[in-house]
Amino acid sequence: MAHLGTGALVWVVGVWTGSLAQMTYASLVLYDAWALLLDNMPALLEFSDNQHGSSEYAFGLAELPTVLRFGNSLVLLYRALQAVKEGIEHIAVRGHGHGLGAGEFETYAHTSTGHNAHAFVSVLAVCAALAATVCAARLGNHHAAWEMRSHRQQPATHPMQHVVLNPCNAASLGAGVWVLLLALLAPAHEDSLMEPIACLVVAAAMAYAALPTCIGLARQLLLATKPEPAAAARQAAWQVARLPGVSACERCLVWSAAGERFVGVLRVVLLPACDSAAVKRQVDVILSASRLGDWTVEMRRAL
């Protein structure tokens, strides 16, 4: 809640000072705040006992954080595209502005004598946002996105790793420092090119934070499996196909149920004279050793 309040403060100060870059940066701060809440949602689901499957929700509400993270990243991408549009317009058309009925990104910005007319207030707001970002990063903000983007097998062992190495937190901190420098150094007149250029830089940081995360989460929503589990499933199917009494393996499918939980389906074609019970026990041993998750095995005799 403190992080959300800080993002709202940055937005209000950006509106008050007429700073397009600061309003753009506010979207990134709000994105970080929602990400911190969503990263803790699995623990909240476990506490509320809503992670178990049922006839209505096969995997409980375990997919809810994935859906909400995807929506959060998609909104940030939209804001980044909107910021790019506004930044280019302000560079190409000097004195560019919108009417009150335009519904544009900066409709709420007051017409002021200069974007750094209230630089002290802007500096305080951006510094508060940077402090909130560092605190959230030390609490492991964006850890799920970091693991998905880098295929990390081990969690970060030190809180500062999330601050320095996590690409989402690094992009947010870099954008905040850039906006802070803008508030301190921008010349006090409306036609300065520093403001739209800063807006484009912040938009690039937003896209860097959100686009790979959005693509990865879209793969999860499509139940796509990572290359490593897919290779392990193919290896398990190959081992099953080499068992005595097995004619072939067909329809080996694996999908991500929720996060790192996987479900697999395997069809095993048996020779007519084999002992199906013995083969079934051997298949169960191989699939358990794959450590992928729950498997459904269909066994049929060859014609």
Rosetta blueprint (number, residue, H / E / L):
1 M L
2 A H
3 H H
4 L H
5 G H
6 T H
7 G H
8 A H
9 L H
10 V H
11 W H
12 V H
13 V H
14 G H
15 V H
16 W H
17 T H
18 G L
19 S L
20 L H
21 A H
22 Q H
23 M H
24 T H
25 Y H
26 A H
27 S H
28 L H
29 V H
30 L H
31 Y H
32 D H
33 A H
34 W H
35 A H
36 L H
37 L H
38 L H
39 D H
40 N L
41 M H
42 P H
43 A H
44 L H
45 L H
46 E H
47 F H
48 S L
49 D L
50 N L
51 Q L
52 H L
53 G L
54 S L
55 S L
56 E L
57 Y L
58 A L
59 F L
60 G L
61 L L
62 A L
63 E L
64 L H
65 P H
66 T H
67 V H
68 L H
69 R H
70 F H
71 G H
72 N H
73 S H
74 L H
75 V H
76 L H
77 L H
78 Y H
79 R H
80 A H
81 L H
82 Q H
83 A H
84 V H
85 K H
86 E H
87 G H
88 I H
89 E H
90 H H
91 I H
92 A H
93 V L
94 R L
95 G L
96 H L
97 G L
98 H L
99 G L
100 L L
101 G L
102 A L
103 G L
104 E L
105 F L
106 E L
107 T L
108 Y L
109 A L
110 H L
111 T L
112 S L
113 T L
114 G L
115 H L
116 N L
117 A L
118 H L
119 A H
120 F H
121 V H
122 S H
123 V H
124 L H
125 A H
126 V H
127 C H
128 A H
129 A H
130 L H
131 A H
132 A H
133 T H
134 V H
135 C H
136 A H
137 A H
138 R H
139 L L
140 G L
141 N L
142 H L
143 H H
144 A H
145 A H
146 W H
147 E H
148 M H
149 R H
150 S H
151 H L
152 R L
153 Q L
154 Q L
155 P L
156 A L
157 T L
158 H L
159 P H
160 M H
161 Q H
162 H H
163 V H
164 V H
165 L L
166 N L
167 P H
168 C H
169 N H
170 A H
171 A H
172 S H
173 L H
174 G H
175 A H
176 G H
177 V H
178 W H
179 V H
180 L H
181 L H
182 L H
183 A H
184 L H
185 L H
186 A L
187 P L
188 A L
189 H L
190 E L
191 D L
192 S L
193 L L
194 M H
195 E H
196 P H
197 I H
198 A H
199 C H
200 L H
201 V H
202 V H
203 A H
204 A H
205 A H
206 M H
207 A H
208 Y H
209 A H
210 A H
211 L H
212 P H
213 T H
214 C H
215 I H
216 G H
217 L H
218 A H
219 R H
220 Q H
221 L H
222 L L
223 L L
224 A L
225 T L
226 K L
227 P H
228 E H
229 P H
230 A H
231 A H
232 A H
233 A H
234 R H
235 Q H
236 A H
237 A H
238 W H
239 Q H
240 V H
241 A H
242 R L
243 L L
244 P L
245 G L
246 V E
247 S E
248 A E
249 C E
250 E E
251 R E
252 C E
253 L E
254 V E
255 W E
256 S E
257 A E
258 A E
259 G L
260 E L
261 R E
262 F E
263 V E
264 G E
265 V E
266 L E
267 R E
268 V E
269 V E
270 L E
271 L L
272 P L
273 A L
274 C L
275 D L
276 S H
277 A H
278 A H
279 V H
280 K H
281 R H
282 Q H
283 V H
284 D H
285 V H
286 I H
287 L H
288 S H
289 A H
290 S H
291 R L
292 L L
293 G E
294 D E
295 W E
296 T E
297 V E
298 E E
299 M E
300 R E
301 R E
302 A L
303 L L
